[in-house]
Each structure stands twice: as structure tokens, then as C-alpha cells.
Amino acid sequence: KTKSNTWLQIGLFTSWISLISTIFLLQFGRTEVIDNTLNPDFVRKYILDYFFEEKQNLRFDLSEFAGEFLNCLPPFFCWFQDFLGQTFCTLGEIVGSPASRLEKPLGGIPGKKCGTIVLSAEELSNCRDSATLQFCANKLDKKDFFGKSDPFMVFYRSNEDGTFTICHKTEVVKNTLNPVWQPFTIPVRALCNGDFDRTIKVEVYDWDRDGSHDFIGDYTTSYRELARGQSQFNVYEVSVVTLLSFSKCHPGSPWSTGNPSQSTSLHYMNPYQLNAYAMALKAVGEIIQDYDSDKMFPALGFGAKLPPDGRVSHEFPLNGNMENPYCNGIEGILEAYHQSLRTVQLYGPTNFAPVVNHVARYAAAVQDGSQYFVLLIITDGVISDMAQTKEAIVNAAKLPMSIIIVGVGQAEFDAMVELDGDDIRISSRGKLAERDIVQFVPFRDYMDRTGNHVLSMARLAKDVLAEIPDQFISYMKSRGIKPNPAPPPYTPPGHTHHHTQI
């Protein structure tokens, strides 16, 4: 296959246009063009505001550059180029991947393998300094048969997982073994993200027109060394457990969940749109699943009679498998939920304590900071075991877990507000909860008046997830758990002889 002059376009889904039911896509940026290569490593970086509680959709389009005239065209006129592939993801997927590094296949061309794209993210420090650097070299290796070498330098910032990310390329100095490159100014956080001792790797190449640049040598340094003449982060897995309430309200209540086959039921399986339970699950789950490594989630129901003997249960697996309640992704949970509606009989009362204690047993077994559990409870009922639930939450507050409660329907949720503990910390038998770990919201407060369910789901997810980062950090700090140290810095096999001037 011939090599390509490659560039990348990045699009950001900024909003939904409800009138025409389409997604509005804003071009966020374009990388530089890299000539004659099938394995481009782009230098240009982009800064995005990251919100844990929001679903920030991204699209990446890879194309072969067709000429400078494209810079004058409106965004995403891809048909003027040789399209090489595209992929979609969320910013949360990248941040939640091991070492915040996500590898995804490129698609978009039927019947053709388009290769893969590697996306990485790093939280920026508050460092606003810039550095002006100038480099020269002496007695470089001669690589050209006719003439000397055409050297240029490539700078890499080290990442927390020991890999390196390109951050700058110098110009090419033609036909010399003793190049003096032009001064350049670069933000310090682009070089080392404000960590003056973080490893910086520098590689020197002899430029070739066909893109097969000859490696001359490399060396490592740090910003502290460059500035005076002489590295950390971690990813925690968030495990998600989903609980759906199947219990009916008290007899005679107009808000009873009722028969799922009837349109008056909150569990009604409308073939044309999601019910309130499914919307709440999808809204929260699609965002928080990005922070789970295997996307396998235990999903339980409570408040139902189970076949074949009609036994009442307050913690049964939605998929019907008592030994393995895990579902594959949010779509797997929704599928198990809809299947369970066909097999179980809704039955009260609404007891929370069994499911809180169920997840607490998981969390109690992993208190070293390697996992954090989020219990999502979706319910329409008035809580029936308030005293037991308060005791369970007080006990769970010292464990690595948070609880999200979404109330659906028109019932009164005063008890849920008490469990939330924003105004008065929850207590049981005279013992205060160590942390506030509960967030409650009634879904009805987020329903869009125009019937735009997508907007309703986005508003809901933003509010219910807003407290999770602080709850996560409060647990880690209370236990003195610190991020793991970064891997040892990369040590190259040899060094070239360079003199640096700043």
C-alpha cells in the first residue's frame, strides 16, 4: 500500500437539536499533516474541559491531505479528501481507560480494515510557564550517501504508564553534521505537565523525502536539567452495581407500578420509547460505564415474586442467574430488565437495606483503593425499611462505595431526601455516617417540557453524578490512600552528543 499524507479532524458533539432529531457536530480541531507514512504520530494537542458527570461525545476522522485549499472549506468536507477512516468515543472512555490511553479500530469504509487509532488524555497542571529553548549538535552521524545529514529533533513527554507522547518537532537543518536549530517557545506543561523532574526524551533523525527518516540517536533529560544546566497519577476502577425496584406501591395508590403490559405502569414496555426506569438507567449508566474496565455489571431487582414458587425477593439477579448476575454493558442490563418483567410478579414492600448490604459486602472485601463501587437504585416506591436502611448506609459510609437513588413516578420521596444527607448527616443508633455517600434526585424534576427525553437524561446524569468525584476522593483521603508512583523513567541504550542552550 502506498503511504499517505495524513491528517486528523476532531469533532465534538456539543448539543442535540430536538426539532430535526439530529446531532449537531462542531469541528473542534485539525492536526498537522504528516507526510508519507502509514503510522502517523501527531504533535498537535487539544485542551478540552472534562466533566465527569457529562457524556462528552467525540468523533475522529482520518483523511489523506488533498491540498491547502481545504483550509478554506467549511468543517468536515471529507468528500474532497481520500477518507481513511473514523471512530467515535466519549472523553470519559479515554480518561477511564488504563493509563488514560484508549486504542480503537477505525471504521467507516465497508469491507475494509482501516487500522487503529490511539487516543490519550492527561489532566493539565496549573503551570502557565513557557520555555524558550535552542539546541545545537556536534559531529552527528552521516546518513546520506551523497552529502551529510538533514537532522531534525523530536521531543517526547513521558506518561504515567512509562510510554511517551510526542510534543514538539524542530525544523529540518539541511546538509550538516553540526546543526543549530532555531529557538522555539513551548508551554512547560506540554513538555512535562509542570513536573520539572519528569523524563523528556529527545530523538534525532535524518530527514528523507519519502518519510523513512533515519534514526541518528536519542537521549533523555528533564526540564529541571534544561532550565538549570540538571515523575505521577493513577486510574481507579469504578465498579457499578445497578438495582431496579420492582415493588408496587401500597394498594389503592394511584402511582402503583401496575402491570408492565399496561400503559399506566411505570414499567410499561413501550415499543417506541424507553420507560422512566430505562431512561434513568441509560442516562447514568452510559456515562459511568466508561470508568469500568470490563463493562460487566451486576444488576439486581428487588420487590418481586420469583418463579416457580412465588418467593418474595429483595435482591434477585435480573438475568435470572443466581451464580453470575453480571450483564454485558448498559444494553445488557436493559435487556435483562425487560426479560425479567416477563417472568417476575411485582410485589411490595420496598426494602433498600438488603441491596445496600449486598453491595457493601463486595466493597468491604476491597478496601485498598484499587476499586470503588457505585450503587445505582432506581425506584418508584416509598421506602419500607427506613431504620434498617439508615443503619446499612451508616455502615457503608466507611467503605469504598457511593449510592445514587433515582426516584421515578409521582410518589412522595421525603424519606429519600433524608437519606441524601446534604443538610443533616444521616445517623443510626446515635452514630453519624463517616461520609455523605448518598445522592437522591426525583426524575420528574428533570423531564423536559417539550418531551425531549435526550435532554432530560443529560440533565439527570449531570446532577446525580456531580458528587461522585468528591465522594471518591474523600474516601481515599480518609484512608491515606495515595496514587501509585509512576514507573521508573525510560533509560535509552545510548546517548548522542548534544549541547543545549536555553
Sequence and secondary structure as in RCSB ss.txt:
>XXXX:A:sequence
KTKSNTWLQIGLFTSWISLISTIFLLQFGRTEVIDNTLNPDFVRKYILDYFFEEKQNLRFDLSEFAGEFLNCLPP
FFCWFQDFLGQTFCTLGEIVGSPASRLEKPLGGIPGKKCGTIVLSAEELSNCRDSATLQFCANKLDKKDFFGKSD
PFMVFYRSNEDGTFTICHKTEVVKNTLNPVWQPFTIPVRALCNGDFDRTIKVEVYDWDRDGSHDFIGDYTTSYRE
LARGQSQFNVYEVSVVTLLSFSKCHPGSPWSTGNPSQSTSLHYMNPYQLNAYAMALKAVGEIIQDYDSDKMFPAL
GFGAKLPPDGRVSHEFPLNGNMENPYCNGIEGILEAYHQSLRTVQLYGPTNFAPVVNHVARYAAAVQDGSQYFVL
LIITDGVISDMAQTKEAIVNAAKLPMSIIIVGVGQAEFDAMVELDGDDIRISSRGKLAERDIVQFVPFRDYMDRT
GNHVLSMARLAKDVLAEIPDQFISYMKSRGIKPNPAPPPYTPPGHTHHHTQI
>XXXX:A:secstr
   EEEEEEEEEEEEEETTTTEEEEEEEEE   EEEESS            TTS  EEEEEEEE   GGGGGS T
T GGGSEEEEEEEEEHHHHHHSGGGEEEEE B STT    EEEEE     S   EEEEEEEESS     SSS   
EEEEEEEE TTS EEEEEE     S SS B   EEEEHHHHHTT TTSEEEEEEEE  TTS  EEEEEEEEEHHH
HHH        EEEEEEEEE    STT TT    TTSTTSTT   SSS  HHHHHHHHHHHHHGGG SS EEEEE
EESEEETTTTEEESSEETTS SS  EEEHHHHHHHHHHHHHTT EE   B  HHHHHHHHHHHHT  SSSEEEEE
EEEE S BS HHHHHHHHHHHTTSSEEEEEEE SS   HHHHHHH SSS  EETTEE SS  EEEEEGGGG  TT
  HHHHHHHHHHHHHTTHHHHHHHHHHHTT            S    EEEE 
